[in-house]
């Protein structure tokens, strides 16, 4: 996990627990040195999870399936292994005139409801949209 050095591991745990008390500059430093390296270690797994969500869970009347895997951080988890957690989501739009849910919105809401206050990284997988000029996948912006 983090190696056999117990004292270094305790310091790492303490750094993660004091996340809410950090200034914006300190949070940016922590993001670069602690959270992003953890994200890149599992990026391939997140891509696989997003693909799985698009293939198995997405529901779209026009066969436009999108999957999302979100990597989140909680500074005060109940269990020590819950500092980081993966949340998954898929898009849902069963009929043309009905409501829709975007994959990234589903995953982000699940993370917030579980108490995770920092989204470290997001992987979104889907086919390009043919009805847009750029041909890109356009995620929903959260407020």
C-alpha positions in Angstrom: 0.0 0.0 0.0 2.2 2.9 1.2 5.2 0.8 2.3 6.3 -0.7 5.7 7.1 2.7 7.3 4.3 3.1 9.9 5.3 6.6 10.9 5.2 7.8 7.3 1.8 6.2 6.9 0.5 8.0 10.1 1.7 11.3 8.7 -0.1 10.6 5.4 -3.3 9.8 7.3 -3.0 13.1 9.3 -2.5 15.1 6.1 -5.6 13.6 4.7 -7.7 14.3 7.8 -6.8 18.0 8.0 -7.9 18.7 4.4 -10.8 20.9 5.4 -8.6 23.2 7.4 -6.2 23.9 4.5 -6.0 27.2 2.6 -6.6 27.3 -1.1 -2.8 27.3 -1.8 -2.3 24.3 0.5 -5.1 22.4 -1.1 -3.6 23.0 -4.6 -0.3 21.6 -3.2 -2.0 18.6 -1.7 -3.9 18.0 -5.0 -0.6 17.9 -7.0 1.4 15.8 -4.5 -1.2 13.5 -2.9 -4.5 13.1 -4.8 -3.5 13.3 -8.5 -0.8 10.6 -8.2 -3.4 8.3 -6.5 -5.8 9.0 -9.4 -3.3 8.2 -12.1 -2.4 4.9 -10.4 -5.9 3.6 -11.0 -6.8 5.5 -14.2 -6.9 2.4 -16.3 -9.3 0.7 -13.9 -11.5 3.8 -14.0 -11.6 3.7 -17.8 -12.7 0.0 -17.6 -15.4 0.8 -15.0 -16.7 3.7 -17.2 -16.9 1.4 -20.2 -18.7 -1.3 -18.2 -21.2 1.3 -17.0 -21.9 2.5 -20.6 -22.2 -1.1 -21.9 -24.4 -2.5 -19.1 -26.3 0.2 -17.2 -26.9 3.1 -19.6 -30.4 3.5 -21.0 -31.1 5.7 -24.1 -33.8 5.6 -26.6 -31.3 6.6 -29.4 -28.6 4.1 -28.3 -26.4 6.9 -27.0 -24.8 5.2 -23.9 -22.4 7.0 -21.6 -20.6 5.7 -18.5 -18.8 7.5 -15.8 -16.3 6.6 -13.1 -15.5 9.2 -10.5 -12.6 9.1 -8.0 -13.4 11.0 -4.8 -11.7 11.9 -1.5 -13.2 12.1 2.0 -11.1 13.8 4.6 -12.9 12.3 7.5 -14.0 8.7 6.7 -15.3 6.3 9.3 -13.0 3.6 8.1 -9.3 4.2 7.2 -9.7 2.5 3.8 -12.5 4.9 2.8 -10.3 8.0 2.2 -10.7 7.4 -1.6 -13.7 5.8 -3.3 -14.9 5.2 -6.8 -18.4 6.2 -7.8 -20.1 5.1 -11.0 -22.9 6.4 -13.1 -24.6 6.0 -16.5 -26.9 8.1 -18.6 -30.6 7.5 -18.7 -33.1 8.9 -21.2 -35.6 6.2 -22.1 -37.9 8.3 -24.3 -37.3 11.4 -26.5 -39.5 13.8 -24.7 -38.8 12.5 -21.2 -36.3 13.6 -18.5 -32.7 12.7 -18.8 -29.9 12.0 -16.3 -26.3 12.4 -17.3 -23.7 9.8 -16.2 -21.4 12.3 -14.5 -24.3 13.9 -12.6 -25.4 10.5 -11.3 -21.8 9.7 -10.1 -21.2 13.2 -8.6 -24.4 13.1 -6.7 -23.7 9.7 -5.3 -20.3 10.9 -4.1 -21.7 14.0 -2.4 -24.5 12.0 -0.7 -21.8 9.6 0.6 -19.9 12.6 2.2 -17.1 12.9 -0.3 -16.3 16.6 -0.6 -13.5 16.4 -3.2 -13.7 15.0 -6.7 -10.2 14.1 -7.7 -10.8 12.9 -11.2 -13.6 11.8 -13.6 -13.5 9.4 -16.5 -16.4 9.6 -19.0 -16.8 7.1 -21.8 -19.3 7.3 -24.7 -19.6 7.6 -28.4 -19.3 11.0 -30.1 -22.7 12.7 -30.6 -23.6 12.9 -34.3 -26.0 15.8 -33.7 -23.3 18.2 -32.6 -21.0 20.1 -35.0 -17.8 19.2 -33.1 -18.7 15.5 -32.8 -17.6 15.5 -29.2 -19.1 14.0 -26.0 -20.5 17.0 -24.1 -20.7 16.5 -20.3 -23.1 18.4 -18.1 -21.5 21.2 -16.0 -22.4 20.9 -12.3 -23.0 24.1 -10.3 
